Amino acid sequence: MESKISVIIPAKNEAPALTDLLPKLTELYPDFEIIVVDDGSTDNTVEVCRKNNVKVCSHALNMGNGAAIKTGARIASGEILVFMDADGQHDPESIPKLLAKFDDNFEMVVGARRSDSQATVFRSFANRFYNRLASIMTGFRIEDLTSGFRAARARHFRKFLYLLPNGFSYPTTITMAFFRAGFPVAYVPIKAKSRVGKSHIRLFRDGFRFLIIIMKIGALFSPMRLFLPVSLAMFSLGLSYYTYTFINDHRFTNMSAILFISSILTFLIGILSEQVSALHYKGVEEDQRRIKRT
């Protein structure tokens, strides 16, 4: 790759892991811009970064993993942004595998964790469930929805910064946004290591948040994939209930009327949401036409 590369690492109290990670990165990739976004750490994260001569940007308060990602993307000067966790799970030697895919005209490349890389069986099952649900929402196969090890073209990634949440679910949002915008996304299998220290993610709390975010993002990026099945389900239920009451009581009930009306309203909301969703990509399409002209 001849493009300038920026490596962005969000970190909160990850000094022990950064002590091992940063020397490896600077040794392997001396020409890369390496940025650590200190998200309100209370340990010596900043000192470790300065000792290894990497750029560090500190948040005065803990804003969240997604907020750190957005800060790093804003200040990075590279044409391609590489994102990796600061906890030691991601191997710096895997970065060339991600970058190689850009030669095949992909716009984002995700390091997809193998099944044996999951911390627990339950977490592995949860991730497969999220991947499947997101695949249905986008219409594309998503192999790892929540992986924080990925690379993306900076000009495309920055277009969706305003959509990214400040919490841990930024990979979910940016993946679905790229698919909806028509940017090809590739997956490269990786082996994730055990993290250094204690995870900041809580499985049940953040797992429920991921589920809600997938539904919200689906409603934003692919509304009819969400609203149409719900509309059809309501219509089918109303028709079934009407058939039952007509055969037994020879009448059309209020419940059937409510279900039919709800079905129609849900369908119309889906159509309206599709129009609103298209507005998010007006700038993307204009930029693509501008790039083609140049």
PALOPA-500637 format. One record per residue: z, x, y of N, C-alpha, C, CB in turn. Coordinates in pm, whole numbers, plus 50000, padded with zeros to 5 digits. Atoms other than C-alpha are relative to their C-alpha. Glycine has a CB too. Example, Ala and Ser with C-alpha at 12.3 -4.5 7.8 and 13.67 -1.06 7.14 Angstrom:
BEGIN
500005008949881507805123049550500005009050120501254990150003 499944991849881507145136749894500734992350109498585004150046 
end
This chain:
BEGIN
500005008449881500005000050000500005008850124501214990550000 500054992549875499045013650344500744992950111498565002350041 499275007549899500914986750535501415005750014500064985049964 498634995549978504234995550693500944990349931500325001050151 499085008050079507094983250476501395000350063500055005049854 498615001049956510494970850593500814994149886500134991450129 499095005050102513324966350342501214994150069500425011449900 498925007249934515884940550453501094996849898499484987050068 498885001750093519324939650289501134992850072500485013749944 498845006849943521844912850388501265004549926499844984649991 498804994750064525384925150324501264994550064500015015350008 498665003849955528904911850348501015006549906500184984450002 498994992850078531624935450228499445005649871501184990849969 500664994250117529264953749994499945015350009498594994349985 500014985549981530164989550090499935007949870501235004150077 500094992250125530775001649730498605000149940500994994549898 501355000650056527354989549614499005007250089499574985549980 500914993349907525595002249928500125015249991500274995450143 499814985550014527075036649869499075005849894501465003149963 500944995650104524895039049557498564996150034500394994049865 501345005249978521925018149672499255007350110500084985550034 500704994449884521095033250012499455014249975500925000250119 500584986750028520725069749897498754999249911501045008949933 501175001650088518325058249623498794995350080500304990049885 501105005349919516235038349872499415010750092500484988050082 500494989949905516015066250129499315011649929501145005350085 500634989350075515135091549861498644995849945500915004649887 501255004950060512465070249692498964996550105500294987849914 500945005249901510925056050010500365005050140500004984549997 499624994349869511465079550306499214994150116499815015049999 500825005549892508675062250502500294985350027498535001749966 499695014249981510105027050466501044998350111500514993749868 498955003949906512085010550742501064992349920499434991250120 498925006350077515435001550583501004994050098500705010449905 499125007349909517524975150759501104993349920499214989650084 498865007050058521004964250656500564990750107501095010149949 499425009749906522234932550824501434997449955499154986550004 498575001550030526024933650827500454986250046500845011350070 499655013849969527094897250809501514998150012499434990649893 498575001649975530594899850950500895006849899500344985750005 499204992950100531874925250699501325004950059499215011849941 498704994749958535514936150715500305013449934501104990049968 499804986850061535064967750508499215010450079499554999949850 500694989149930533265000150595498494999749977500565013449957 501455001250021529724986550544499225007450108499594985349999 500734993649890528594998950887500055015149988500584995650135 499874985450014529935034050828499115005349888501475003749972 500864995850111528115036250494498545000250044500184990549878 501395000749953524845025850660499685011750094499744986750071 500234989049905525185051150941500005013549930501064999950111 499964987550077526055078550694498685002649931501134999649898 501284998650070522765071750515498804998850094499894989649891 501055000149899520765070150841499024988349984499245013149995 500835012050004519505034650796500374991050117500164992549864 499755009149888519185008251064500984989249957498684993850051 499025010350031522124984351075500134990750119501365006349963 499825010349898522464951851268501184991449956498694991450020 498775006950038525864934951272500134986450067501215008550034 499635013149947526764898351313501485000650039499744988649896 498605000449956529964892851510500854991649905500104994650143 499325009050094530864865151263499204999149872500204985950063 500715002650125530004857050905499154987550016500994998449882 500925011049975526904835350952499364994649873498925004450096 500625004250125525664833650594498845009049961499534985850011 501074991550054523114851050373498664997050065499904998349850 501275003849938520194831250515499905004550144499804985149992 499994995549860521204839250872499735015050008501354996750067 500244985550002521254876350783498545003049970500905006949897 501414998350032517794873350631499144997550124499584990549886 500785003349880516474857150949500145010850106500454986550057 499814989049905518014884251166499165012149961501495003950008 500784988650045516434911350954498514998050019500285002749856 501435002849985513024894450959499575000750147499664986149943 500344999749857513144891651340499895014250054501024992350080 499974986649942513924928151406499145010049922501435005150006 500814990850082511784943551129498645002450064499824994349857 501314996549943508614961451237498915001049894500095013250075 500994998650107506894962450897499084988049987500695002449870 500965010850027503824942150803500374992549873498585005649989 499505006250123505404935150465501515001749996499335006349873 498554999950004509054925950430500464999249854500594988250082 499415000050133510964934250112501474996250014499845014049929 498625004649994514234915650059500695003149869500064984850031 499224997350120516894926849816501484998450031499695014149945 498575001949982520584920149761500705013550011500584991949883 499254987749979523214945649856501005002849890500724999450132 498954998950102525304940849542499635008749880500364986549952 500384990950106523404965249323499254993849884501195006549948 500715006650109521614939449105498535004049993500114985150014 501434997349994518124949349217499725014949999499384993650124 500344985950017516584982249112498945004050103499495002849855 500994995749899514815000249403498695004749938500575011250083 501214995150065512335014549153499034988749965500365007749875 500875011550029510964979249099499184995750122500834988349951 500715004049878509714976549459498495002049988500535007850119 501474998550012506244991449382499354989149915499685013549939 500565010950080505754964049120499704987850087500954996249886 500225011149909506134938249393498845002950095501274997050079 501024996649899503944956449645498595000549940500345013450064 501324999050064501124961449394499284986749999500145005249857 500615013250006500524923849385499294996250129501064989749968 500665003349873499514923149751498545004549999500745006650117 501394995850013496334941449653499164989349932499915013149922 500705011150065495454910049454500004987550087500654996849865 500055010849899495674888649772501114989849987498684993049992 498845008849996499084873549708500725002150134500965002949881 499324999349871501144865750019501515001549985499684987650082 498594997450031504584866449858500125003049852500904987850039 499784995950138505804882949539501494999549973499425014249971 498595002150033509074873549370500355007449872500314984849985 499484993750122511064894049123500694989549915500965011650033 499465010650085511664868748845500925006049894498854991949932 499024994650094514824876348649499744994949859501414996350044 500125003950140514504876248271501254992449958499775012349909 498895008450045516754852648077501255008249968499594992049879 498834991750035518974881547962500645006450123499595010749902 499424994749877519634890148328501004990450063498905003250099 499105010049943521634858348395501445003349965499644985949950 498594996550018525384862448437500654992049887500764997750130 499415008550103526304832948213498924990849944501194991750058 500935009450061524584808547979499834987650089500494995949859 500075011849915525464779648211499155002650123501414995550041 500814996649882523964797348512498535001149962500495013150065 501384999250046520824804648310499404986149985499935007649868 500475013850016520534767648220499784993550136501014991849917 500125005949866521124757348584498755005250071501255003150084 501184994449934518434781148710498724994549940500025015149990 501205005850062515924768048456499794985650046500115000449846 500095013849951516724732548568499444999850142501384993149995 500484999549863516204741548935498535004150005500855009750083 501394995650004512974759748854499074988649961499845011749903 500835011250047511624729548667499884989250106500584994149871 500025010449897512604704948939499145004150118501424996950047 500804995249889511084726349213498525000749963500495013850045 501394999750044507904730449006499384986150010499905005349855 500495013749989507564692648992499754996450145501004990149936 500115003249858508114690049367498785006650065501265004250073 501084992549937505524716449456498664998749929500365014450009 501245000550077502984711549177499585013749951498904994050082 500284986450047503124748949099501165004549912499785009850119 498944994850086505034767348830500845010150077499405006449873 499064991149932508104783848980500885006449893500864992450107 499314993050107509574810448753501435004050036499235012349962 498644996649957512634819948961500164995550144500285015449985 499905006249868513534797749253501015007050090500384985649986 498894994949919516694815649366500085015250007501294994849945 499974985449997515794852349328499975005250144498825005849920 499974993949868516724872749634499185012650011501415002950038 500834987950000514424901349535498554995750011500235008749870 501375004649975511034894249689499395007850115499984985050029 500734993749890508374907249925499034989750056499255012949953 500885009949936506324887350176499355006350122500794987250039 500644995749877503844892950455500824994750118498524995150008 499095003449890505874893250775499454988750086500255012350087 500555010149909503464871850978500124985949942498535003050030 499855013050064503714843650723501484996249990499355000049862 498585002850020507434846750656500644995150129500725012649950 499375003649873508354844251023499634986050047499615010150107 500395013549960506494811351062500994989549953498614996749946 499105009950059509134794150850501475003250024499744999049852 498614996449976512294810150990500824988050046500075011150105 499255011549947513244777951167500394990149890499184992950107 499685009050112513304759950830501105005649910498754997449918 499074993750094515574784850654501454996750034499795015249998 498585002649977519234774950613500755013250016500614991749884 499204987949981521974799550702500755004349874500994997950113 499254996950121523514798150355499215007849897500494987549939 500574992050109522524812150016498674994749948500985000849887 501165006550060519544789549956498695003250070500204985349998 501264996949932516924806750171498845002349901500185012250087 501144998150091514854817149862499364986849958500445007449876 500525013250038514524780449764499064994650105501144990149977 500785005549889513224770150105498725007850022500834999950127 501194992049967510834799050162498984999249887500395014750026 500945001350111509324795949813499204987150011500755000349866 500685012949991508534759149856499144999150126501024988649998 500794999949877507314764850212498695007549980500805006350115 501224992350024504814791350099499034992149914500325013449932 500885008050086503464769049822499384988650079500784994649880 500505011649924503154739250057498965004350104501164992750069 500954995149899501324760550318498735005549937500665010950083 501204995050067498814771850056499945015049990498804995250072 499954985550015499954808150043500305003349854501085006350094 499764997050142499654822249687501245008649979498795007249942 498764993150033502904833949533499925005349857501234990550016 500034993850133503144858149239501425002949953499165013050001 498704996750060506014865249001499875012449915500544988249916 499964987750078506894898948854501325000349924499845012650091 498744999850076509454900448570500825012450031499714999349850 499104988949972512474922048650501264998549915500365000650151 498714999950068515724931548482501075001950106500075011349890 498934999249901518674924048710501245006149937500324986150059 498784993650048521764945448673501224991450033500155014150061 498745006749964525364933748685500385004150141501145003649899 499664997049862526534931149043501255008550009500194987150079 498804992349972529084954649192500944991150081499675013250077 499055008449929532204935549296499894985449960499795001350148 499915014250029532814898049307498934992250073501374994750036 501045008149940530084872549372500574990750107499264991849894 499595009349895530274851749693499524985949970499455004650135 500545013250033528454822649524500944992849903498585001349937 499215008450089530444794449365499064990749927501094992050079 501035006450082528504779249077499904985050028500295002349854 500065014649986529454742449113499734996050145501314993749951 500185003649860529714741149492498595003250047501015007350087 501324996049953526564760849567498894994349912499905015250005 500995006250086524754746449263499644986150048500504999449857 500255013449946525154711349405499215001050130501324992450023 500744998049875523954724249741498545003249972500635011150083 501384996850037520864739049576499244987349962499965010149884 500645012450043520114705249418499654991350121500914992349903 500265008049879520434687249752498885006350083501284998750085 501024993249921518314713549924498624998349938500335014950013 501295002250066515554710349663499474986250033500145001749848 500435013649968515464672849725499584998950146501124990149970 500345000549857515464677650102498695007250028501125006250083 501234992449980512764704250088498824992649938500135014149939 501075007950061510744682549849499574988750092500454994449865 500315010949908510984653650095499285005150124501274992750042 500644994349882509884676950374498615005349970500865011050058 501254993350029507084696050202499054992049912500295013249935 500845007950089505834672249931500584985949988499875006749860 499295012949997507114637650030499564990449891499814993450133 500465010050097504914616849798500405003449858498514998650008 499514996350133506054636549494501424995249979499925015349980 498655005450008509524623449573500004984850016500885006350104 499945014349968508904589049725499164991449906499554997850142 500865008350085506064577249500500674996449867498705007349974 499315004050125508024579149170501134990050025500575012449930 498925009449969510974561649336499424986150029500835004950122 500645012849969508644534649471499514993149873498825002250097 500505005850125507024529549131501154995249911499165010349925 498855004150080510424528048962500564986850051501095010950002 499515012649942511594500949202499054988449970500185001550152 500975010650027508374481449157500064995749854498575004750036 499945003150143508584483848778501284992249966499945012949916 498745007050024512224473048782499944985750053501175007650066 500145013449944511424443749010499104991249916499465000850141 500925007750084508504433048793500664996149868498715008049974 499325002850126510594435548477501064989150018500655012749943 498965010049976513434415748629499404986350030500915004450115 500675012849970511034389248763499484993649871498835002250099 500495005150127509444385948418501134993849918499315011249920 498845005050076512864381748260500494986750057501145010450002 499475012449940514064355348510498994988649993500395002550146 501015010750009510744336548498499984993849861498615005550035 500025005050137510804333948120501254991749969499895011749900 498745006750034514464323648106500364988750097501125010149998 499565010049902514994304248430498854993750078500975006450097 501185005049931511454297748557500155000650154499714985749957 499854998649855512244311148902499875014750043501364994250047 500124986749938511714340649137501295002650077498735000850096 498684997749944515084355749233499975009050123500915006049895 499864991449882516284373149548499995014849961501294996750076 499964986150045516914405049351498605005549977500835001349872 501384995650020513264407049248499315002350133499214989649917 500604998649867512234401749610500475012850067500344987950088 499444987849939514564429649726499375012449938501535000349982 500584988450068513194453649466498535002050040500114998449848 501414998949958509564446049557499905005050144499284986549986 500024995849859510254449849930500435014650013500924991050086 499534986149998512194482249871498915009549951501265001649915 501094991850053509284495649668498935002350106499394993349877 501034998849896506814488549949500495008850114499614986150054 499454992049890509104503350217500105014849963501374994750040 499904986250046509724534750011498625006749999500625000749860 501364994750001505974539349964499525002950142499054990149931 500424998149861505354535250339500745011750065500224987350080 499254988549949508134559950421499405013049948501494999049958 500654988250056506434584650186498735003650074499704997849855 501234997449925503124580850368500305005750138499174987150013 499614995049868504804585550705500535014349991501064990950063 499454986650019506674616150574498905010349976500985000149884 501134991050023503374631250458499365004050133498954993349909 500584996949869502044628850814500895009450079499764987150079 499054991249930505184644650958499985013949938501434994149994 500034987150069505074672050693498825008550042499974997849850 501214992749962501534681350794500155007150134498814990650006 499824993949867502724689351147500635013849991500874991050087 499364987050014504774718751017498995011149976501004999649886 500994990050039501554736250912498825000750094499514997349861 501084999549902499414730551218499815014250051500294990650116 500094986349951500234765251351499505009549894501345004650050 500444991350109499674781051010498494999349985500674996049868 501445001750015496154766750984499255006350118499634985149988 500654994049883495294777651339500005015249990500704995550128 499914985450016496494813251266499025004949894501435004249963 500934996150106494434814550946498565000050052500134990749879 501365000449943491274804151134499795011550097499754986750071 500104988949905492014830351401499805013149928501255000850088 500114987550079492434857651137498605001249941501065000449888 501334999850059489124847950971498955003650105499674986549937 500974996949895487284849851305500025014750037500284991650123 499884985849967488634884951366499635008849882501415003250047 
end
